[in-house]
Amino acid sequence: MQSLKIENMNAFIIGGVVGPWQIVIVVALALLFFGGKKIPELMKGLGEGMKEFKKATKDESADKSKDQEKLNN
């Protein structure tokens, strides 16, 4: 019975379930490492990076569809 509990705990940890306390700890560590003034700059950079990534994936899918049309004609 004890080994079953340990296996379930390992599956819970490996499953990547993030609870509210984990989020609080990560935010607190970020504040300690970077400070309150630097975090908005980091989030802005992260947002711009995500925007560029989405744009690149859209461009890539558009290129694939154009190539597919050329092959079909």
C-alpha positions as CSV (number, residue, x, y, z in Angstrom):
1,M,0.0,0.0,0.0
2,Q,2.9,2.4,0.8
3,S,4.5,1.8,-2.6
4,L,1.2,2.6,-4.3
5,K,1.1,6.0,-2.5
6,I,4.6,6.8,-3.6
7,E,3.9,5.9,-7.2
8,N,0.9,8.1,-7.2
9,M,2.9,11.0,-5.8
10,N,5.6,10.5,-8.5
11,A,2.9,10.5,-11.2
12,F,1.4,13.7,-9.6
13,I,4.8,15.4,-9.6
14,I,5.7,14.3,-13.2
15,G,2.3,15.2,-14.5
16,G,3.2,18.9,-14.2
17,V,0.3,20.0,-12.1
18,V,1.0,23.6,-11.0
19,G,-0.9,24.8,-8.0
20,P,-1.4,28.3,-6.6
21,W,1.5,28.0,-4.1
22,Q,3.9,27.1,-6.9
23,I,2.9,30.2,-8.8
24,V,3.3,32.3,-5.7
25,I,6.8,30.9,-5.1
26,V,7.8,31.5,-8.7
27,V,6.6,35.1,-8.7
28,A,8.3,35.8,-5.4
29,L,11.6,34.4,-6.7
30,A,11.3,36.5,-9.9
31,L,10.8,39.6,-7.8
32,L,13.8,38.8,-5.7
33,F,16.0,38.1,-8.7
34,F,15.0,40.8,-11.1
35,G,13.3,43.5,-8.9
36,G,10.0,45.2,-9.5
37,K,11.3,47.6,-12.2
38,K,12.9,45.0,-14.4
39,I,9.9,42.6,-14.6
40,P,7.7,44.8,-17.0
41,E,10.6,45.0,-19.4
42,L,11.0,41.2,-19.2
43,M,7.3,40.6,-19.9
44,K,7.4,43.1,-22.8
45,G,10.3,41.1,-24.3
46,L,8.5,37.9,-23.7
47,G,5.3,39.2,-25.4
48,E,7.3,40.5,-28.4
49,G,9.0,37.1,-28.7
50,M,5.7,35.3,-28.7
51,K,4.3,37.7,-31.3
52,E,7.3,37.1,-33.6
53,F,6.9,33.3,-33.1
54,K,3.2,33.4,-34.0
55,K,4.0,35.5,-37.1
56,A,6.7,33.1,-38.2
57,T,4.5,30.1,-37.9
58,K,1.7,31.8,-39.8
59,D,4.2,32.7,-42.6
60,E,5.5,29.2,-42.7
61,S,2.0,27.7,-43.0
62,A,1.1,30.2,-45.7
63,D,4.3,29.2,-47.6
64,K,3.4,25.6,-47.3
65,S,-0.1,26.1,-48.7
66,K,1.3,28.1,-51.7
67,D,3.8,25.3,-52.4
68,Q,1.0,22.8,-52.2
69,E,-1.1,24.8,-54.7
70,K,1.8,25.0,-57.1
71,L,2.3,21.2,-56.9
72,N,-1.4,20.6,-57.5
73,N,-1.5,22.8,-60.6
